[in-house]
Amino acid sequence: MGFLAFLILGLIAGAIAKLILPGKQGGGWLVTLLLGVVGAILGGWIGSLIFGVGLQDFWNLTTWLLAIAGAIIVLLIWGLITRNRTRTT
């Protein structure tokens, strides 16, 4: 999978993970999409360790499921980190 396809996969996986997760994570949509790219990397890494399957083709269902699962994990961690921050305006 090419670099551009991987970025698109991560961005879409981040958006889907944001829709799946309840509550409010810190950061806006840009942060969510960037975390989706990180989550896609994490999902591919975990998938290759546990299942022996990484991110393969853009149109492969396994690739999408791993990317979305990784994005959910990263967004959950991000939500825990930013939950206790206080905003000063």
Secondary structure, 3 states (H helix, E strand, C coil): CCHHHHHHHHHHHHHHHHHHCCCCCCCCHHHHHHHHHHHHHHHHHHHHHHCCCCCCCCCCHHHHHHHHHHHHHHHHHHHHHHCCCCCCC
